[in-house]
Amino acid sequence: MGIRLPSLLFNAKQVFKMHTVSSRNQCGVPKGHIAVYVGDIERKRFVVPLSYLNHPSFSALLKSAEEEFGFKHPTGGLTIPCREDVFINLTSRLQIS
């Protein structure tokens, strides 16, 4: 089974293009960032830089989101099915590197 990472990134970029700059700013997401919802049961909103999409660890989270939800997320936004503490740990390591 091959990795479908390029198609996953392409589809994620297509979703970003659908949102206009004004609608992103109304939601409190600065240019160059994306809002994601994280959590197994109770979901919390995080705003992360788009550069995280290129990191292998973050891509693995996107892959799990694709497997669980496809591209129709229940909250209407990108939902990542992992524990909040795991997500915070990952993103804090990405900020350092």
C-alpha positions as CSV (number, residue, x, y, z in Angstrom):
1,M,0.0,0.0,0.0
2,G,1.5,3.3,-1.1
3,I,1.4,6.6,0.8
4,R,-1.0,9.1,-0.6
5,L,0.6,12.1,1.0
6,P,0.8,14.3,-2.1
7,S,-3.0,13.8,-2.8
8,L,-3.7,14.5,0.9
9,L,-1.8,17.7,0.8
10,F,-3.4,18.7,-2.5
11,N,-6.9,18.1,-1.1
12,A,-6.0,20.1,2.1
13,K,-4.7,23.0,-0.1
14,Q,-7.9,22.9,-2.1
15,V,-9.9,23.3,1.1
16,F,-7.8,26.3,2.1
17,K,-8.3,27.9,-1.3
18,M,-12.1,27.7,-0.9
19,H,-12.0,30.1,2.0
20,T,-11.5,33.7,1.1
21,V,-9.1,36.0,3.0
22,S,-12.0,37.9,4.5
23,S,-13.7,34.8,5.8
24,R,-10.4,33.5,7.3
25,N,-9.9,36.8,9.1
26,Q,-13.5,36.8,10.4
27,C,-12.8,33.4,12.0
28,G,-9.6,34.8,13.7
29,V,-7.2,32.8,11.5
30,P,-4.2,34.9,10.3
31,K,-2.8,34.6,6.8
32,G,-0.5,31.6,6.6
33,H,-2.3,29.7,9.3
34,I,-5.1,27.1,9.6
35,A,-7.6,26.3,12.3
36,V,-7.8,22.7,13.3
37,Y,-10.0,21.0,15.9
38,V,-8.3,18.4,18.1
39,G,-9.6,15.9,20.6
40,D,-11.3,12.5,20.8
41,I,-14.6,13.6,22.4
42,E,-14.5,17.3,23.3
43,R,-12.7,19.2,20.5
44,K,-10.6,22.3,21.0
45,R,-9.7,24.7,18.3
46,F,-6.0,25.5,17.5
47,V,-4.5,27.8,14.9
48,V,-1.3,26.5,13.5
49,P,1.1,27.7,10.7
50,L,0.6,26.1,7.2
51,S,4.3,25.1,7.3
52,Y,3.3,22.3,9.7
53,L,1.6,20.6,6.8
54,N,5.0,19.7,5.4
55,H,6.3,18.0,8.5
56,P,6.1,14.2,8.5
57,S,4.7,14.0,12.1
58,F,1.9,16.4,11.3
59,S,1.2,14.7,8.0
60,A,0.7,11.5,9.9
61,L,-2.0,13.2,11.9
62,L,-3.6,14.4,8.7
63,K,-3.5,10.9,7.4
64,S,-5.4,9.6,10.5
65,A,-7.9,12.4,10.0
66,E,-8.5,11.4,6.4
67,E,-8.9,7.7,7.4
68,E,-11.4,8.6,10.2
69,F,-13.4,11.4,8.6
70,G,-12.5,11.6,4.9
71,F,-12.8,15.2,3.8
72,K,-16.2,15.8,5.4
73,H,-15.4,16.7,8.9
74,P,-18.3,16.8,11.5
75,T,-17.4,20.3,12.8
76,G,-17.0,21.8,9.3
77,G,-13.3,22.4,9.9
78,L,-10.3,20.1,9.8
79,T,-10.7,17.7,12.7
80,I,-7.7,15.7,14.0
81,P,-8.6,12.6,16.0
82,C,-5.9,12.6,18.7
83,R,-5.7,13.6,22.3
84,E,-5.1,17.3,23.0
85,D,-1.9,16.7,25.0
86,V,-0.4,14.6,22.1
87,F,-1.2,17.4,19.7
88,I,0.3,20.1,21.9
89,N,3.4,18.0,22.4
90,L,3.9,17.6,18.7
91,T,3.3,21.2,17.8
92,S,5.6,22.4,20.5
93,R,8.4,20.2,19.1
94,L,7.7,21.6,15.6
95,Q,8.1,25.2,16.9
96,I,11.5,24.4,18.2
97,S,12.8,22.8,15.0
